[in-house]
Amino acid sequence: AQSFATDRMARALTRGFLRKGWQRGLSRTERQFLLLPLMHSEAIAEQRLSLRRFAENGDAGRKGFARSHYRMIARSGRFPHRNAVLGRNSTPAELRAIAAGNHW
């Protein structure tokens, strides 16, 4: 559970960085790294922002990965593979998603 303790701060820093436009001075790889907190967010609004920003970044592979994360949040509202460490109960649908390989 501690591995997720600073996620809120990372997302806030990412959003602030983007608001100021500082990502324009970064390489594609650096921009991808900057966007990771949004891709790993369980908030649907941040998932949508992740999709837009990865599309703007021009990397089809990363955009596809961001899309798969978005779909899980759109479907479940959370990442089911985190449930055990966060003390959350998994639904049968979530357990099927994990078994199908949705556990990044």
N, C-alpha and C positions, 0 to 999 in steps of 0.2 A: 504493500500500500504506500510505503514511503516514496517509491519511484514516481508516484503521481502527485506528490505533495507540492511541487513547484510548477505544475502545469498552468495554473491560473496566471502566475507571474510571467511565464514564458509566452502565453497567448497575449497578455497585455503588452509586453515588450514588442512582440511581432506586430500587433495592430498599430501601436505608436510609430514604429519604424515605417510601416506602410503609409500611415497618414501623412508623415513628413516627407514621403517620397524618397527616402534614403536608399531604397532598394535599387534605384536607377544606377547607382554607382557600383553595384555588385556584379560579379560574374554570374552566369546561369547557375552554376553549381552552388554558389553562395546564396542566391535567391531561393533555390530549392531547400537548402538547409534552413533558411529564414522561415519558410512556409510550413515546416514540419509540425510546429505546435498547433497550427490550424487543422492540418490533416488528422492529427491525433486527438482533436477535441470531440467531446460528446455533445456539443451544442450544434444544432442543425444550422444556425445562422453562420457559425464559423466554418462549418463544412461547406456551405455554399460559397463563402468567400475563398476558401481553399480551392474549390473547383475553378472559380474565375481566375484566381492568381496563377494556378498551375497552367491553365490554358494560355494566359498571357505570356508565361515563361517559355512557351514553345517546345516543350518536351513531351511528346505523345506518350512515352512510357510512364513518366511520372504522373501525367494527367490521368491515365488509366488507373494507376494505383490510387490516386486521390479519389477517383470515381468509385472504386470499390469500397473505400472507407466511408464515403458519403452514403452509399447504398445501405451499408450496415446501420448507420445512424438513422437514416430515413426509415428503415424497417423496424429497428429495435429501440431506437432512442439512446442506445449505449453500445459499447463494445463488449459483447458477451464474454470474451476470453479474459476480461478483467474481473469478472464477477467473483470468482473464488478468492482472489487476493484482496478484494474490497469488501468481502463479507456479504455479497449480494446473492440472492437465489437466482438460478437460471431457469428460464421457461423451457419447455420442450422444444420450441422453435429455436431458441438460442443454442441449446445443446446440439441440435441438428446443424446449425450454421457453423459451430465450432468443428464438428465432425467432418463437415464438408470442406474444411480448410480455411475458414475465415478466422484466423488467429494470428495476426501479424505480430 
